Amino acid sequence: MTFQTLHQFSNTLRPYLYIFLLAITHLASGQQNPLRYATLELFTNTPCPICASQNPALFNRLQAFEGQYHLISFYPGKPYSSCVFYQSNIPDNTARFDFYEGNIFGTPTVAINGLDFKSSNGVTNAVMDAATGNESWLQVQVQETSGEDRTVDITLEDFVGGSLETGRLFAVIVEKVVDFAAPNGETTHHNVFRDFVGPATGEDIDLSSGSASRTYNYSLDSGWDADQIYVIAWVSDPVTKEIYNSGTRFDSVLISATEHILDDEALSIYPNPVSSTLNFDVQVTGDYTVTVYSVLGEKIGSWENALMIDVKDAVPGMYLVRLENAEGYVVKRVVVKQN
């Protein structure tokens, strides 16, 4: 059996590789808690010369952490109220700046997970190393429709139980890349804040049952690039303002708080790396399904009760192999190499 015809790996999606590699590590080790994304809020200003001297280097450093963080760029009009992005939504940019009253005194400032505040230069590789690769008790899943009028479904799951009775849910619309020749010399602006899809002050959400969901609707502004628009949602502590986790529609989820993880011995795969035939040593009772995913979460194919599959025509790279039966599932990683 082959899955060459079912999969064409896209280089344009490679930046999201890191999140899946981390997810694989969690799954392979039997850990059920989801990845904790570092939630970064950049407070910046388009006429600000200091922003121009620090932000480009920040964005360059962040490239090494793609798939491990979510970024929102707010424009509070400090110290220049003429900032074009501030002018496009004065009330909401101001509301987020005021949310951290006493912690943000100017631009550029980055809030990390709602607790740590640094200049753009202060968000070093060491800082990002500490802020990424961690687990959270909370998973934030975001699904969106396309078109001019969009529906956003946000699902929250507590993987530990009893972690937080009431959380504060925020959801914002961002434009991933905006090309604009700013007065300070910056020409490329990342994850530009456009609007809140819920209240700017957030919404209390009951997590006492272990899960919760919200649905929002929004319409695209004529000045936004529809292909660059998406929603970032996060949950913070109502008192401390700590952000427990965040999510976007780009985050593939291969684990579930409602499913049982089988023992690691339930599935062994060999050889690994593999170039031709991948074999399965299955230690479960009853029927089972083997499903292969790319590291981007794309389903490659499924096989019932398979003990081997042919991978000689597969694109070289890393894949996820998930075995599932009536009792639960287990996920392993495999590297396919060229013959």
N, C-alpha and C positions, 0 to 999 in steps of 0.2 A: 504494500500500500504506500502511496506517495502523497505529499501535500504540496508539491511544487505549484500545481495549478491553482491552489487555493490561496496562495500568499505571494504578494509582491511587496517587499520591504521598502518603505519610503524614507529616503534620507531627510526629507523635510521634517520628519517626526523624531529624528534622533535626539534632539535636546531633551526629550522626556524620558530618556533611557534611565537616568539616575533613580527616579521614583520607583521604577519597576524592579531595578536591581535591589533596592532597599526592601521593597515589598517581598521579593523572593526570599531574602535573608530571613525576614520575619516568619514567612510561611514554612520554610525548610526547617527552621529551628523549633517549630511547633508553637510559636508565640502567636497569640490571637489579637493582640492590640494593634491598632492601625498606626501608620506613620504619622508623626506630628510634624506638620509643615511649619516652617518658620514664617510667621506673618509679619511682613515688613510694611510699615507706613512711612513713606518718604514725604516730608513736608518741604516743598521747594517753591521756587519763584522764577519766572522766566526773565525778568530784568536783572536778577541777582548775579553779580559777577562771581561771588564765592561759590554759588551753586554751579556755575559753569566750570569752575576750576576743580570741583570735587565730584560732581555727579558722573561724568563720563568714566572716570576710573572706578567708581562704585559699580556701574553697570558692567564694566569689563570683568571685575572680580566675581560678580554674581553669575557670570556665564559658567563658571566651574561648579555651580550649585543648582543648575537647571533641574526642575522637577522636584526640588526639595524645599521650595519656598513659594509664597504668594506675595506679590507686591502691589500696593496701591499708592499712586503718587497724588497727594493732595496739594492744593495751591491756595494757601490761606491769605494771600495778599500782604504778607509781611516780608520785607519792609516796603514792598512796592505794590500799591493797589492797582496799578495799571496792567498787571499780569493778565494776559489774555485768557488763561484757563481759570483764573480766579473770577474774572468778569463773567465767564460763562455760567457760573453757579456760585454766586457770592454767599447765599445763606448756608449752603451745605458744606462748602469748604471752610467757612468760618466755624460752623458747628463742630466739625471734627477737630479743628485747632483748639477750640474752647474745651473739648472733651478732655484734653490732657493739660488743662490749666495748671501752670506751675512747673511743667516739665519741658515745654517747648517755648523757647524765647526768641527764636529766629530760624532762618533757613540757611543751609539745608540741615534738617534734623531727621533722623530715622528712629521710629519707635519699633522695637523688636518685641513681638508678642505682648504688646501693651505695657511692658514693665521697664524695659531697658532703652535709654535714649542716648543716641550718639550722633555726631556729625557724620556726613557721608564718608569722610576720610576715616572715621572711627570704626566703620563696619569692615573690619579687616578679615582676611581669610581665617584667622584664628577665632574671631567672633562668630563667623558663619559656621565653622567646624563645630563649635559648641552648641549652636542653635539648631543644627540639622542632624538628621540620622537618629532622632529620638522617637519614642513611642508616646501615644496619647491614649487616654481612656475613651476619648470621644472621636467619632468619625462623622465628618460633615460631607454629605453627598449632594451634589448639585446637578440637576438636569434642566436643560433649556430647549425650547422650541426655536425654530429659525423664523425668518421673515421680518416684516416691519413691526408687527405686534407679537410680543413674545410672552410665554408663560414660563415661570421658573419654579421648579419643585425642589425644595430643600428638605432633606431627611437627616435627622440626627440620631445616632445610636451610642449609648453608653455601654462599652465593652466590659466594664468592671462591675457596674451596678452600684447605685447610691452615691455616685461621685459628686453630683451637684443637683440640688433640688430645683433651683430656678436659675436659668442662664439668661444671658442677654444676647439676642441674635441680631446681627447686622448683616446687611447685604447691599453691595454697591455694584454699579455698572461702571466698567472701565473700558477704555479703548487701548488695545494692546500696544500699538505703535502709532504715534502721530508725528508726521514730518512737518516741522514748522521752524523757520529761521527766527529764533527768539532774539530779543535785544542783547542778551548776554552772550550770544554766540552759539548756544546749544541748538542743534538742528534736529535731533531725534529725541523724542520724549516717550517714556515707557509707562504703560498701564496708567494712563491719564484718567483720573477720577472724573466721571461725568454726572452721576446722580445716585441717590439711594433708591432702592426699590421698595424698602420699608421705611419706617420712621428714621430720621437722622439720629435720633437719640437711642435707637435700637428698640427691640421688642422683647419683653419678658416672655420666656418660654418655659413651660413646665417639663422638667426632665425626671420627675420623681418616678415615672413608670419605666424609665430606661430608654425611651425613644420619643421622638416628637417630629412633627413635620409642619411646614408652612408652604403656601403657594402664593406667589406674587405675579403680577402682570405689569409689563411696561411696553412703551412704544419708542421706536428709534427717533431721535432728532434728525432733522434733515442735514445737519452739519456733521453727523457721525459717519464713519466708515463701517457699514454693516458687517463686513467681513472681519473687522477687528474688535467688535463689541462682544463682551461676555460679562458674566456675573461672578464676583467673589463673595462668599459668605463666611462668616466666622461667629464663634460663640465666645463671649468673655464673661468673667466673673462680675456680677453687678456691683461688688464693693471694691475689689482690688484692681479691676480692669484688665487682669491677666487674660490673654487670649489662649484658650485651651486647644483650639485647632481651627483650621479653615479649609475651604474646599472650592473647587471649580468644576465645570463640566469636563475638563481635560484630565481629571484624576480618575484613572481606572481603578476599580475596586475588585480584588480577587479574593477577599476574605469577608466573612459575614459573622456577626455576633449571634445569629440565630442558627448557625450550622455547627455540627460537631466535627472537630478535627480528629482524624484517625491517628493511631500510633504511627510513628515515623517508619516502622518496619513494614507497614502495610504495602508499601511500594518501594522497590529498588529498581534502578534503571542502569543499564550497562550496554556497551562501553560508554564512557563519558570522559572526554569528548568522543563524538561518534561521527563517522563519515558515510556509513552505508545503512546498516540495519541496527535499529535501536530496540533492545530487548527489555521486557518488563518481568520482574519477579514479583508476583502479586500474592499477598498473604491476607486475603479477605474471603468471606463466605458469600455465596450467591453471585448474582450478576453484578457487573460493574461497567462503568464507562470511562474510557481514557480520552481526555481532551487536551489538545496542544494549543497553546497561545504564543503569540510573539511577545517580546518584552514590552511591547506597547499595549498589551491587553487585547490584541486582535485575535479572534478565534480562527485557528488554522484548520482544524478538523476534529472529528470525534469518531471513536471506534468502540464497538461493544465487545467486551470480554477479550480484548486484544492482548497478545503476548509479545508482539513485535510489530514495528512499522518500518517501512522503507524511507530513509531520509536522504538518499544519495543525490536527489535532485533539488533538495531544499537549499535556500539561500543561507550561506554560512552565518552564524551568529548564535545568540543565546535564546532559548525558548523555555516556556513553562509547561510542565506536564502535570495535569491534574487528574487524579483517579477519584472517582465518586461512586458510592453505592448507597444502599438504603440507610446505612449507619452513619455516613459522613463523608469526609473527603480528606485528601492529603495532596500537597503540591511539591514537586521537585523541579529542579532546574537542570537543563542539559545544554551543552555547547555542541553545535553542529559545525564541523570543519570540512574544508574541501578535500576531495579525494586526492 
